[in-house]
Amino acid sequence: MSTLDPKITDLVQKLEQKYKSMGQDLASYLEGRLYEDYVPYWDYVHLDTLLTLQKPKTPIPDELIFIMYHQVTELYFKMILHELEQLAIDEVVTAAEMKEKLKRINRYFIILTDSFTVMSEGMEHKQFLEFRMALLPASGFQSAQYRMIEIASTDFLNLVGKDFRDQFNSDSDIEEMYKYIYWQAGATVLSTGEKTLTLQQFEKKYNAELMQMAADYRHTNMWSKYKQLSSEDQADEELINLLRNLDLNVNVNWPLAHYKTAVAYLQRNPKDIEATGGTNWQKYLPPRFQKRIFYPELWSDLEIEEWGKTWVKQHVSDVK
């Protein structure tokens, strides 16, 4: 009979202590492992199921691209929320931990923004303008995960529409502030002030959940965690730059990638084509109108005044 490798013996002893502490019998678990099959890649990632989740509403070929890209985006959003949640639940967060999470989150957003050419250049314009009408009133506006990222990243006050922020402070009632949340303007008919069906659907499904999340993250969002650091850590230049990059990635680069695509597909003379769901993309997407900034304390007055304008001038030449 061969002698067990000392490493294996050590691991078995550690496993025995682990299961014993839970009142479990290690031998029973090991016996179960004898009958357990190996997990192949396709089962681990549920590939067969994943590849059946694309269900176009029309026979137009490029609709499949549209669906898959949005699904990929939502998976990235889930990874970002995973990082933000870990920061929120940790009672004590160090500057090093925060920097690591910010690097990951920024990396995800850079990938998302760079990949948006799949939308802007990866579909035939004619096909897009045909299948989009079958999607009404669905809209990317209805991505709740994106709203959750915003809530977990900043003081909720900064998500109030810029024309109403002066009415509140960081300690104001969440439900009252939510009535003036900035994104409502993106799905409200300008001429009547009425909410589009897109917004009505979104609010019915997510309002309660988002308000609860805002309450839960009031003192655990990214900015709160930053303010809990020592004065020395708050002055860390690398950390400040990572927070500023997050602000730009979420509130300038990502929405303006959408805006550039909307201009390519929907801008027409003399009248622009409406976005799916009736969202007001001309006023909703450009950051210079919303002035949505996660960390205004980290920007100069001039930078705030010029928020998003440089990107537009560089990438969308016909935008005034």
Protein Blocks (a to p, Z undefined) as FASTA:
>chain_A
ZZddfklmmmmmmmmmmmmmnopafklmmmmmmmpccddfklmnommmmmmmpccfbfbf
klmmmmmmmmmmmmmmmmmmmmmmmmmmpmbacfklmmmmmmmmmmmmmmmmmmmmmmmm
mpcfklmmmmmmmmpccdfklmmklmmmmmmmpcfklmgcfklmmmpcfkbcfklmmmmg
fklmmmccfknopacfklmmmmmmmmmmmmmmmmmmmmmcfklmmmmpcfklmmpmklmm
mmmmmmmmmmmmmmmmmmmmmmmmmgccfbdcddehhiafklmmpmklnopafblmlpcf
klmmmgoklmmmmmmmmbZZ
